[in-house]
Amino acid sequence: MIRNRLRFFLLLIVGPALAIGPQAGVAQTPIDLDAAPRPTASAARATGPIEIDGVLDDATWAAAPVIDEFWQQKPDAGMPSTERTEVRILFDDGYLYIGAELMDQPGYEPLIPTLQRDPNTRDGDAFGIMLDPFLDGKTVFSFFFNPGGAVRDIQSADDGRINNAAWDAAFDLRTRVHDSGWTLELAIPWSQLRFDAARDEQVWGLNLLRRIRRKNEDATWSPMDRRWQIYVSSRGGQLTGVDGLRPGRNLSVKPFLLGARPSGDLQADADSEIDAGLDLKYGITPGMTLDLTVNTDFSQVEVDQEQVNLTRFSLFFPEKREFFLENAGIFQFGDQGNRQTRSGATNRDFTLFYSRRIGLSPQGAPIPILGGGRVTGTAGPVSLGVLNMQTRSQDSFSAENFTVARVRGEPSRGLSIGGIVVNREETGGGPADNLSYGVDANLQAMNGYLLVQSYLAATQGTAADGSPIDREMAGRVSAGWRDPFWEIFTLYRTFDDDFDPGVGFVRRRGMQHGYGTIGVRPRVDWAGILQLNPYVEQHVYADLDGDLQTRLGTAGLGLDFRDGSMASFDVTDRYERVDEAFSVRGAEVPVGRYDFVEASASYTLSGARKISGRVNASGGEYFSGNRRSIGGSVLGRLGPQVLLNLSLNHNEIDLPGQVSTTADVYGAKLDLFFSTTLLTSAFVQYNEASEEMVTNLRFRWIHAPLSDLYIVLTERRDTAANTVLDRFLTAKFTKLLSF
C-alpha cells in the first residue's frame, strides 16, 4: 500500500513537469546564453599614476575601454541587466587595475550583509571577476567583492570543477557607496597571479559578474546559464592587450610567533608554550609554486561543527587548515559532487587523500607537525602536485611521514587522465605503513552537458604487528547529462572488504553501489516560483556476492523562488539489512531486515533579508521503530557589523521495547566586525549526546595584507560533571614579507 502511494507520488510530481517543457521567453526575446558568442575585451596600459581610493578620477581611467554589456543569469535569463555597470581594466609593470561603476536607481542602497573575509556573497550585492591567465581552465583566479569591501577569493582548476576558497591573495582595494550605486577600485600585484610572461601576445580568460540582491539578479559579461559559476572559464570571454609583462620573483615568507597556555583536566601536566614557525612560497615557474612550512601551527583554526550521527557509518569533517586547503584541488581523487547537483556520491563518501589524517587524531585532537613541503601547479597540459609532511610523536601516536604525488594531464579539451600515489609510514621505529594508489579519467563534452567520471584505486601495506595487508581495490564509473532542462545521472562503484586508504576516507566498504536519477528543471514564473526541480533517484547497495544491503528510492521536488528563497520535499522508500547490531545514543538496532518509509521537508529563507535562516524536518519509520528530526538556524543581520546565528538540531528515536532516546545539538555564533580588517567571533556549541559544551572565541586583526594577529580561546567542558576538559588560550602573530 505504501509503495503504491509512493509510485503515485512520483507520477504526480514528475508527470506535469515533463509536460511543461522549457519555458518560452517573456515579451522581449532573450538571447540563448549557451549559444551566444564569447565576447572580447581589451586592457590598456596606464598612462599615469593611479590612487586606489574608490574614486575613478585619475586621468588614465578615461583612456581605458569600457565594458558595459551584461546579461542576466536570473531571474530573467538571457535578458540585459536591469542596471548599468561599467568596468575598465588597466595595467602597468607592477599591477593589474580594475575599476567598476555599479550604478543603481536613486534611493536604493546596495545590500552589505557582512564585512568578514571570505563571506557568502550570495546574500548581498556583489561584483565578481574571473581571470584565466593561461586560457586553459587549470589555474583560474576569481574574486568576489561586496560594497563594504569584503572579499572572497577562489583558486580553481579543471574548468571550475575543483575550487579552493581558502586561497587568499594580497591586493589593494577600496569601495565607495554613493547616491548612484557603488564604486570599486582594485590593484592586484602581478606576484599574486600566475601567467606565462614569455608569450608575446597575452590572451586571458575573463568574466565579470554583477549581483543586485534586492532583485535576486545575477548578470554576467560573458553570457552563461545560471547553473554555471563564473569560475567555469570555458564559459568566459577573452581579455587581450595585457602584453609586455615581467613577473617578479614571486617569493614570500610568512613567519609566525605563538604563545599558548593550556589548562583543564586533560591538560593538567601541560606547560605554557612559546613557539615560532615559518611558511615560504616561491614561484618556481609561471605555473609551478613551491610551499614550505616549518613547525606548522593551526591554532587559529575554528573548531569543528558538532554533528549527530544517526547511521552506522563514520562522519566526515571538512578540512579547515589553510596550508592543506591551498591548492587542495590538485590532490583530489575519488568521488566528487556538490550541493547543486545529484551525483550519487561525493568526497564525503570516498576520497583517497583526506588531509585531516595528517596532524590530527581520529578524535580531532592536534598532533604536532614538524614541517613539510609542497610543489603544485601546471606545466603545459599537465597538472602536478607533490606533498611531504612529517609529524612528531605524541602520547600513543608515533612519528609519521606522509607523501602524496598527483599528476593529471589533459590530452584534449574536456578530457583529463591522471594518477595518484599516497604513502603513510611510521618513522618512530614502528613497522606500520600504508600505500594507496589509483588512476582516474574524466570527460566533459557536448557543450559541457555530458560528464563521464571514473577511477580505479588500491591499498596495501603492513599492519602494526608487521603482518602484510593484501592489495584491496575500489573502482567507479559514472555518466551524467545536465542541460538547462534535463538532469540525468547514473553511477556504479565497488569497494573490497578491506580497502583501507591510510590517508583517505571511506564511508562504506565491502559493497557494490548502483545509483540513478532523472529530473527536470523547468523555468517558470508562477506565484513567485522561478524554477522547479522534480526528480526521482535510487541507491542500491549490495555486498560483493550481490546480496542486497540497502535500497533507497526517493521522489523529491525542489523549488527556487524569485526572491532567492528555496524549498524542498522528498519521500524515501528504504530497505536496510543489518548484519551487526549498532547503537544510536544508547538505542540498539538489532540484526534484521527492515523495510520502511521516511520523508523530509526544508525551507531556506532568502539571505537578502535582515532575518533569514533555514528550517528542516524529517521523520517517519526508522528500522523497527520511528524517528522524528527537526532542525534549523536563524541568522540575524544587525547591520554589516553584527551577525547572530542560532542553530538547533533535535532528533528523537523510538524503538520497540526500548526507552525513547534523543540526540540534540545547539549552537550560537556571534560575529562582530569593526571593519574588514578587525574581526571578532564567539562560537558556542552544546552536544546533548556527549554532554559537552565547546566554546571558541576569536579575535583577528589583519594588520597588513595576509598578515594577522590572532587571539583565540578554545574550551571543551563536561557539563555533567561541570569540569573543564581542555582550555587553550593562544596568541599568534604572522607577517607576510614579499620579495
N, C-alpha and C positions, 0 to 999 in steps of 0.2 A: 504493500500500500504506500509506504513512504517513498519507495523507488519510483512508483508511478507518478506520484505528486512531483518528485524531483524532475522526471523526464518532461512533465507538462510545463514545469517552470522554465526549463531550458528552452523549449519551443516558444514559450511566451515572450521571453526577453530577446532571443536571437532572431526569431522569425520576422517581427516588424522591422527590426534594424536592417536586415538583409534586403527588405523591400524598399527601404528608404533610398539606398544608394548614395553616392556622393552628392553633396548639395550644390544647387545652382547658385550662381553669383547674385549679388544684390544689384540695385539699379545700375550702378556703374560697373562695367565689366572688369573684374580683377585680372591681373597677369597670372600666368602659370609660374609659380615660384620655383618649381623644379626645372622647367624648360627654359626659363628666362636666361639670356646670355650673361656671362660673368662680366662685371664692369672692371674698368681700369682707372686708376687714379695716379697722379704724379706728385712727388715730393719736390720741393725746391730748396736749394742751398741758401741758408740765411745770409743776408747781406749786411747784417749789423748785430749788435748785442740784443739778447732777449732777457728781460727780467721776469722771473716766474712769480707773478703777483696776482693771478686770477683776472687780469685785465689785458685784453689783446690789443694794446695801444702802441706797441713797439712798431716802428715803421716797416720793419721787414715782414710783418704778418700780412701787410697789404699786398705783397708780391706773391703770396702763396696761392695756388689754385684752390678753389672752394669745392668741397664735396657736400652736396645738399639734397640728394635724391635718396629717400629711404622708403622701404616697402614693408607693410605690416605682415608679421607672422600671425598675430592675433590682435584684437578679436575679429577683424575683417581681413582675412588672409588675402594677400595679393593687391590690396588697395594701398594708395600712398599714405604715408604717415600723416596724422591729423595736425601735427605741429611742426614748424620748420626747425631743422637742425643744420648748422653749418660747421664743417670740420676742415681745418687746414693743417698740413704736415710740412715741417721744415727740418733741416739738419745742418750741422756743422761738424768740425773734426772731433768734437767731444760728445755731442748729444743728438738724440732724435727728439724733436719737439712736436707736440700735438696740442692744438688749440681748438676748442669746441664751444660754440654758442648754441645752447639748448633752449630755444625760445618757447614761451608759453603765453597763454592769454593773461592779461592783467587781472589781478585779484586771486590767481591760483598760485599758491606757494608749492614748490616741489616737496615731496614727502621724504623726510630724512628719518628712517627708523632707528638708526644706531650710528655710533662713531667707532665701534670696535674694529680691530684689524680682522680681515677675512670674514666679513659679515655675509649673511644671506641677502644678496642684493635683489632678490625677487620681491622682497617685502617693501620696497620703496622705489623712488625714481632712481635711474642709473644710466651710466654711459659705459659701453664696453668696447674694447679694442682687441683684435686678434692679429698677431704677426707671425708669419711663417717664413723666416729668412731663407730657408733652403728650398722652399716651394715643393716640399715632398711630404708634408704631414707628420714628420718624425720629430722635429724639435720646434714646437709651437708655443708661443708665449701669449697669454691672454690676461687682460686687466679689466676689472670692473670697478667703477667709482660711483659713490653716491654724492649728492650735492654737499654733504657735510665734510667731504674729504676722506671718508673711509674707503679702503681699497681691499679688493680680493684679487690676488694674482694666482694664476694657474699655469703649470707647465704640462703640455700634452704630447702624446705620441700616438702612433698607429691611427692617424686621421681621427683623433678625438675619442677613440675607444678606450684609451688609457689616460687618466687625468690625475694630476698631483697638485692638490690645493695647498699643500704645505710649503711649496716653493715660494720663497719671498725674494723680491728684488728691491734694490735701493734706487730711489729716484727723487726728484724734486717735484712736488705737486701743490697747486693752490686751486681752490674752488671758491666761487663767489655767487651768492644768491641775490637776485635783484628783481626789480618790478617786472621785467620782461622774461623771466625764467632764471637760468643759471649759466655760469661760465666755468670752463675747466681749462687750465694751462698746465702742461706736463713736460718735463725734461727727463729722458731716460739715458743714462750714460751707456756708451757702446759696450763697456765692460760687462753690463748686465745681460747682454744679448749674445747669441752665437750666430755667426754668419761667415761666409767664405769671402774674405777680402781679396782673394786672388782673382775673383771674377771681374772682368772689365765692365760688364753690364749687370747690375743688381736688379733682379725681378723677385719681389717678395709676395707671399700670400698676405692678403689684408681683408678684414671685415670689421664693420662697425655696428654697434647696437645702441638704440635709443629706447629706454623704458619709461613710459608715463604711467605711473602706478594707479592714479585715480581713475584712469580709463581702462586699466588692465591691458594696456597696449604695449606690444613689443614690435619694433621695426628695425630692419637691418639694411645696410647699404647694398650688400650683395644679396639678392633675393634668396630666401631659404625657408622651407616649410617649418612649422612650429615644432616638429619632432626633432629637428636638428638644433644643436647648440652652436654658438659662433666659433668655438674652437674646433669644429669639424672643418678643417681647412679646405677640403675638396669642394666645399660649397661657397668658399670665399672668392673674392675678386683678386686683382693684382695691383701691386704698388711698384711703380717704376721711378727712375730718377735718382735713387739713393746710391750714387756712384762715387768712386774715389775715396772709399772708407779705409781707414787704417786702425785696426783694433789695438788696444793697449796690451799690457802683459796679462791681464785677466788673473791677477794674483791678489788674493785677500787672505788675511789672517785674523782669526777671531779668538783671542784668549778669554778665559773666564777666571774669576776668583769667587770661591764659595766658602760660606760659613754655615754650619748646621749644628743644631742642638737637639738630640733625640731624648725622649723620655717615655714613660709608660711601663706597664707590667712586662711587656715583651722586650723592652729596651733597657732594662734595669742595669745591665752591665756595659751599655754603650757609652762612649765618651763623645764629648763635643768634637767637632771636626772643622779644620780649616784646610782647604784644598784648592788646587788650581789645575787648569787643563787648557787645551788648545785645539781649535779646528782650523784647518788650512784648506783653501780652494785654489786650484790653479788650472787655467785653460791650456791644456797640452797642445791642442789643435783647435781650429774654429769649431769643430764638432765634438771634441772629447774633453772631459773635465776630470781632474784628479781631486779627490777629497780625502783628507787625513784627519784623524781625531786621536787625541791622547788624553787618557784619564777621563773618559767620556762621562758626562753627568746629565741627568734628565730630571732633576729635582723640581724644575718649574712646570712640568707637565701636569695637566689637570687629571684628577682621579677618574677611574673608570665609572661609567654609568652602571648602577646596580640593575641586575636583571633577575627575573623569576623564571626558573626552568620547569616547565610542565611536561617535558618529554624525557625519554630515556637516553638522550644523546647529549654530547658536550655543547656548551655555549661558545660562541665566537665573540671575542672582544677586539675591536679595531685598534690598530696601531696609532699612537698619538705622538710618538717621539720624533722630533724634527729630523734628526740625522737619517733615520730609516725611511721617513716619508719622502725626502727629497730624491727625485729620480727613481722612486719606487716602481713606477710603471714599467721600466725596462725589465725588472726581475719578475713580473707577474707571469705565472704559469699555472693553469688549472681552469676551474670554472669561472666564467666571467658573466656579469649581468648587472643590471641597475634597476632602480625602483620604477622607471618609466616603462619598462618592457617586461614581459613574462618570458623567461628563458629556461625554466625548469630547475636551474641550479646557479648559484653564484659562488664567489670566493668564500662565503660563509659555509659552504658545503665542502669544498676542497680547494686547497692551494698548496703547491709543492714547496713554496718558500713563504713562511709565516714568520716575519721578523720578530714577533713577540717571544719566540723561543730563545732569542739572544738577549741576555741580560735581565731576564725576568723569570721567576719561578712559576710553576703551574698555577699557583695561587695569586700571581701578580706582584709578588714582593721583588724589589730590585736586587740583582746580583752584580757586583762591581765589574765594570768593563775597563780593561787595561787600555785598550785602544784598537785602532784598525784603520783600514783604508778602502777606497772605492774608486774605480775608474768607470765612467759611464759616458755614453754619447753615441754619435753616429759617424760612420766613415763611408761616404757614398751610399749605396743601397743597404748597408749593414748597420744594425744597432747592436751595441755591445755593452755588457755590464760585468764587472768583476768586483767582488767584495770579500774582504777577510777581516774577521773580528776575533779578539782574544779576551776571554773573561778570566777573572781571578776566582780562586776557590773561596767559598764562604759556607760555614756550617756544614751541612751534609752534601753540598754541591761542589763537585770537583772543578778545577780549572778546565776550560774547554776552548777549542778553536773551531771557528765556523768559516767555511769558504763557499762562495756561490759564484758560478760563472754562467752567464747567459748570453746567447747570440741569436739574433733574428735577422733574416735577410728578406728583401722584397724584390724578387726577380722581375715582377711586373706590377703595375699599379693595382692595388687592392689585394694582392696575393702575398702572404708572408709565411715563411717557413723558418723554424728555429729549434734550438735545443737548450737544455739547462743541465747543470750538474751542481748538486748541493751536498756538502760533506760536513759532518759533525763528529769530532773525536775528543776524547779526554786527553789533556796534556799534563795532568797531575799524577800520572803513573797508572791510571786505570786502563783497562783494555777496551772499554766500550767505544764503538764508533758506529756511525750510520751514514750510508751513502744512498742518495736519491738522484735519479736522472730521468730525463724524458725528452721527447721531441713533440712539436706541435705544428699545425698548419691551419691557416685561416684564410678565407676568401670572402671579399666583399665586392659584389659586382652588380650588374643590371641597375645602374644609376643609384647604387647603394641599397637597393631594396633586398637583394639576396645576400644572406650571411651564412657561410659554412664554417664550422669550427671543429677541430679535432685535436686530440693529444693521446700519447701513449707514454706511461711513466712506470718506473720500477724502483723498489727499495731493497737494500740488503745491508749486511753488516755483521757486527759482533756484539753479543749481549754482554752485560756487566760481568758475567761469570766466565767469559771467554768463549762461549759456545757460538758457532756460526748461525746467522739468520739467513735462511734461504731467500732467493730472489722472489719477490711478490710484485704483481702487476696491477695496473689500473689503466683504463682507457675510456675514450669518449669520442662520439661523432654526433654532430647535430647540424641541422639546416633550418633556416627560417626565411620567411618572406614578409617584409614590412614596408608597405607603401602608405600613402596618406589615408587609405580606407581599410585595407586588409591587414591582419596581423596573424600569421600562421607560423608555428614553430614545432619542431619535433626533435627528440634527443634520445640517445641511448648511452648509458655509462655502465661500467663494470669495475668492481674493486675486489681483489683477492682478500681472503680472511685475515691475513697477517700483513697486509700492505700498511706500512708504518713509516712515513717520512719523518725523520728526526727533527727537521727544522720546518715542518709543514703542519697543515691542519686537515683532518679528515673527520667529517661529522658521522659518516656511516660507512662501514666496510663489510666485506663478506656478502656482497649483494650485486644484483643487476637492477638497473633503474631505467625504465622507459617513461617518456613524457611526451605529451602532445597537447597543443592548444590551438583554437581558432577563435578569432574575434574580429570585430569591425569597429571603426572609429568614425562614424558619420558626423559631419559638422552641421549643426542645426542652429536655429535661433528661436527657441521655444521657451517662453516664460523665464528668460534669464539663463537658460542652458546653452552652452556654447558647443559642447561635444559630448557624445555618448560613447560608451565602450562596453557593449555586451560581449560576453565571451563564455566559452566552456574550456575546461582543461582537465587532464587526468594524469596522475602519477601512478605508476605500478612498480613496486619493489618486490623482487623475488630473490631467494638465496641462489647460490651458484649451481644448485641442482634444478632450479626452475620452480621451486615451491613458493607460492605466494606468501610474502611477508606483510606488505602494506599496499592498500589501494586507496587513492584519494580522487574522487570525482567531484568537480566543482563547477557550479554555474554562478556567474557573477555579473554585476553591472557597475560601471564607473561613470560618474557624471562630473564634467567640468563646467563651472558656471562662469558667466560673463564677468562677474566681479572678482574672479580668482579663487573662489571657494571650490571645494571638491567634496564628493560623497562617493561611497562605495558600499555595495551589498553583495553577499555571497552565501551560498548554501553548499555544504560538502557532505557527500555520502562517503563514509570512511570504514575501511576494514583493517584490523590490526591482528597479527599473530604474535603473541608474546611467549617466547621460549624460556625466558628467565624473568622471574618476578622482579619488579623495581618499585621504588617508593617515591612519592612526591609529598614533601612536607609531612612525613610520617604516615601517609596513607599508602597502603601497598596495593599495587595492581598485580594480581596473581597470574600464573601461567594460564593461557587460554586463547580462544579465538573470539574476536569481538567485531561486531558489525553495528555501526551507529551513525547518526546524522547530527551535524552541528552547523551553526550559522553565525554570521558576524555582520556588523554594520559600522561604518565610521563616517564622520563629517569633520572636515577641516575648514575653519573659517578663514576668509581672506586675510592674509598677512598685512594688507594695507590699513586695516583698522587699528585703532589705538588699543582695543582689547580684542585679541584673536586667540586661537587655540585649536585644539582637536579633542574629539570625544570618540571613543570606540567601545563597542560592547559585543561580546560573543558568548556562545554557550550552546547548551543542548545536552545530548548524551555524551558520556565520557567513559569509554570502556564499558564496564558493567554498571556504572552509576551516572552521575550528572555533574556538569561543570558550568559555572557562571563567572564571567570575567567582565570587568568594566574598568576603563582607564581613560586617561586624558591629560591634557595640560592646558593651562591658561597663561597667555603671555600678555602682560600689560606694558604698554609703551608710554611711560610718563615723560614724554619728550625724548629727543635723541640722546639725552644724557643718562636716562634711567630705564632699565629693563627689569621686570619682575616676572619670573617664570615659576609656576607652581605645577606639580605633576602628581598623579596618583595612579597606581596600578593595583587593583583589588581582584583576587582570584579565590574562588570558593569551590571545593570539591567534595562531593558526597559519593561514597562507595558503600555498597551493601555490607551491613554488619560492622561498619567502622564509624568512628566519630567524625563528623564533618570537620574538614580542615581548611584553613585559609592561608594565603601567602600574599602579603601586601608589601608594596614599596612606595614610599613617599619621598618627594623631593622638592626643594625650593632653591632657586638661584636668583641672586640679586646682582646685577651689573650696574656699575656707576662709572660713567665716562666723563672726566673733566675736560678732555679734549681727545683728539685722535692719537695723542702720544702719552696720555696719562690715564690709565685704566685700572679699575679695581673690580673684584668679583667675590661673592660669598656663595658657596655651594654646599648644601646640607642634604644628605640622603639618609633615610631610615629604612632598613630591610627588616620587616617583621619576622620573616622566616629564620634569619640568623640572629635576630635581636641585636643588631649592630647599627650604630649611627656613625656615618662618615662625614667629616667636615673639611672643606678645602677653602681657605681664604687666600686670595692672590692680589698682590699689588704689582703693577707693571708700569715702568716709566721708560719710554723709548727716547733716550736722551740724544740719539743720533741715528741715522738710517741703519737698520739691522743691528742696533746696539741697545742693550736693555739693562735695567736694574729690576730684579725680581725680589720680592719678599713674600714667602709662601709659608702658611701654616696648614699642616695636614694632621687630622686626628681621627683615630678609629676607636670607638667607645663601645664596650659591652654594656648595653642598657639594663640587662637583667641583673648584673652584679654591680652596676653603676661604677665601673672601673675603666680607666683609660688603658687600652691595649697598646697603641702606638701613638706617639705625637712627635712631629718633626717641625721645627722652626728653621727655615732656611733663607739665607740671603745670597743672591747670585748676581754678579756684575759681569757684563760682557761688553766688548768694544770691537767693532769691525774696523780693521785697518786695510785699506786698499792701496795697491801699488800699480 
